[in-house]
Amino acid sequence: MTEQFGLFDARGLQPADAAAPPLCVRESRRARRLTLRVLPPHTLELVVPHGARAADVAAFVHRHRRWIERARREIASHYSLAQDRLPTRIALRAIDQSWLVRYESEPQAPPRVRVLGDELEVRTRDASNRGADAALRAWLCDQASYHLTPWVLREADLVGRRPSRVQVRLQRTRWGSCSSSGTLSLNAALMFLAPAVVRYLLIHELCHLISLNHSQRFWDAVERFEPNYEALDRQLTEAWADIPVWAHPDARRR
Ligand SMILES: [Zn+2]
């Protein structure tokens, strides 16, 4: 996954039109060459081999700009169709829980989500359900913070390093990151992934408290706490496709 010490500035690679999907840049230790691909339903990814030069990356993107624009248009056309579809069921695999979602309108109150047993009640101002997706994203962030914070602290005891701070929010391009000041940022969308994959991400970020880069020392530490790390890292990369459209931080209803 891309980290805060990324080699180049990804901003220049992003579309001018805010509605078009961003290019997710992922630095890979295993990749031997630059690769572009579409991860359904709405992710456009650029895989950058570890140690690639920023100038080479920029030249590669420039060479493939027509392909990138075409892929963006294609993703955007599917994506806008899906925008209007709010979920009727939400499953959070990380904690093995699911809810049926019911929508109610209540003119005077701001949109909000209530948990009623195995049902989520989403109240919006009118029958168009405007604001329902944002209310669900806020609920998802609360759930993620509630479950992931104690979880990462338990794994921290195992690794023997404690983060100075843990923050949980929806992010477009990263599952997690670790800053040089020891702050771990976790993507709330981890809640959609299998527990083993989430645990690997937590171990990965905690091991950055031992070594901030992807050195051999870093991977040796990861392997000590998660021997199956290579397969789990691949699953984590592919898991971008498992995030429902409503949970995408840029999701906007027309
Ligand atoms: Zn990393």
Boltz pocket constraint, residues with backbone or C-beta under 6 A from the ligand:
constraints:
  - pocket:
      binder: B
      contacts: [[A, 1], [A, 3], [A, 204], [A, 208], [A, 212], [A, 213], [A, 214]]
      max_distance: 6.0
